Amino acid sequence: MTLLHGIELLGVAVFAISGALAAGRRHFDLLGVVVIALVTATGGGTLRDVLLDRHPVFWIADTTYVYVSLLAALLTVVYARYRHPPGRQILIADALGLALFSIGGAQIAEHAGHGGIVAVIMGTLTGAAGGVLRDMMCAEVPLILRRGRIYATAAIVGIAFYLLLQPFIDRTYAALLGMAGIAALRLGAIFWNWTLPVFSLPGDKDEH
């Protein structure tokens, strides 16, 4: 197993957990939990592969991703039956998935021969799109659109950090530091309410 493959497997597992927890909060049945978990785990990577013209998409080429997602979702259901997950557990799982998937997506874009800006965009899409689909299917405002929240920004900064480090250190260490940067920014936003400046037009009423 390559490092990239391991990162993606861990990423789909963590995102599947966040999807299962989100579905549980909405009181979905078991099928609904599985569907939300799978969409959360595979949505970002599927969009990346379609845009990069990679066929078949990653989870069709290697169904291990599907089995890992299903296992993570079902284990989450079993765990939640015996212990009530803390309120922030979905956000923490999502933050870890964002870190893992964003760097993995950037590396796939690099392997496809694309430069830095495409790597940043593809990595951010890989990390954020699954969570967007999860939130939309659970009838919630996607995290990426919530006012002032550091979400996609964390992915962009972490991927840029990873790319900038490559000339100076081994790519594996650069990837790990990039993931740590994404996770740190996102977890900081969760626990200490780090936010971005909000753009408002003068005279407009705040409707939120």
N, C-alpha and C positions, 0 to 999 in steps of 0.2 A: 504494500500500500504506500503510495506517495504521500508527501506532506499535504499537497493540495487536495487529494482525495480524502484524506483524514479530516482536513478542515471542513470540507463540504459535508461529510457525514455527520460530524459534530454539529455543524450549523443547522442541518435539516432537523436533527433531533431536538435542538434547543428551540427552534422556531415551531416545531410540532407541539412541544410542551406549551409554549405561549398560546398557540391556537386552541389547544384543548382546554386550557384554563379560561380563555376568553369565551369559548362556547359554553363551558360550565357556568360561568357567571350569567349567561343568558338563558340557562336552563334548557339547553338543547338536548335531544335524545342522543343515544350512542352513535347513530349514523351521522347526525349533525356534528358531533364532536370530531369524528373521523374526517369528515369532509373539510371542516374548518382547519383542522390540523394539517391535512395534506396540502390544501391551498396555501396556507401560511408557509409551509416548509418548502414547497416547490415553485411558488408563484414568481418569486424574484429571479430564480435561476432560469425558469422557462422563458420569461421576457428577455433576459440577457441572451439566451441561446437563439431565440427568434431574431433578435436585432443583429446578432453577429453571424447569422446564417449558419449556425452549428446544427447539423442534423445527424442522427435524431437528437432531440433534446436530452439533457443529462439523465433524467430519471427514466426515460425510455431506453436509453443506451445501457443503463445499469440500474436494474430494478432494486438493487440493494437500498437505494435512497428511499424507495416507497416502503420497503419492509422496516427500515429504521424509523421512518416517520410514524408508521402504524404502531410499532412497538412502543415508541416514546409516548404516543397519545394514549394508548391503553394502559400503560404503567402510570401515567398521570391520573387517569380516571380511578385506578385502584388506590393510588396514594391519597387522592382527595376524599375517598370514602372513609378513610380512617383518620386523616389529619386535615384540618381546614387550612388551605394555603393562605399565607399572609397577603394582605391587600396589594402589596407592591410586587408580588412574585411574578405576575405577568410582565410587568415593566422590566424587571431584572432579567428574566429569561429572554425577553425581546432585545434588551441591550446586548446580551452576550451573542445572540444570533446575528444582530446587526454587525458586531465586530468581526465575527467569523466569516460571514457571507460577503461582507464588503471587500475584505482583502482577497478572499478567494475569487470573487468576481473580477477584481482588478487583475489578478494573476492570469486568469483565463483570457482576458482581453490582451494582455501582454503576449501570451503564448500564441495568440492568433495574429500577432504582428502589428498590433495597434500601439500608438504612442500614448503619452501621458494623459492628455485630456480625455481621450476615449476610455482609458483605463479608469479614470476617476468617475466618469459618467456611468460606465457599465458596472463598476463596483458599487456605486451608490444605488443604482437601480436593483442590483442583485440583493443588496442588504435591506432596502426599504420597501420594495414592491410587495413582498409577501405580507408584511404587516399592514400595508394599505388595504390589500384585498381582504385580510382578516377583519379589519375594523369595519369596512364597508358591508361585509356579509353579516356582521354582528350589529348593524345599524348604529355605528358609532362614528364620530368624526375621526378620520385617520390621524394618528399621532403626528405625522409629517405636516399636517395642516393646522394643528393646534397652535394658537397664537403664542409666538415667542419661544416655543419649545425647541430645545437643541436636539435634533434627531438626524435628519439628513446632513446637517452641518457637521455633526460628529464624524459621519462616514467620509465626507469630503476632506476634512482636516486630517483624519487618520490615513486615508489613502495617499494624500499628498505627502504626508510625513514619510510613509513607506517608500514612495518613489524617490524622494529627496535623499533618503538614507542609503539607497542602493549603491551609489558610487563609493561609499566609504566603509560599509560593512557587508557581511554575507547577507544574501537575500532572505534567508530563513530568519535571521535575527531581525532584519528590517521588517519582515512580515509580522513577526511576533510583537515588535514595538508598535507597529501600526495598529494592530488589533488592540493592544493595551491602551493606546491613545484614544481609539474610538470608544472602548468600554469606559474609560475614565471620564470622558466628556459626557457620555450618555448617563452614566451613573451619577455624576455630579449634578446633572439636570434633574434627576429623579430625587436625590436625597437632599440637595441644597438649593433646588429651584433655580438653577442657572438658566438664564433666558437670553434671547437675542432682542435687540431693540425693535420696537414695534413701529411700523410706518402708519401714520394716521393723517388724513387730510384735515387741515384747519376748518373748524366749523361743523365737521361731521359728528353726529352723535354716535357714541359707542353702543352698538347693539348687542354686545356679548355680555 
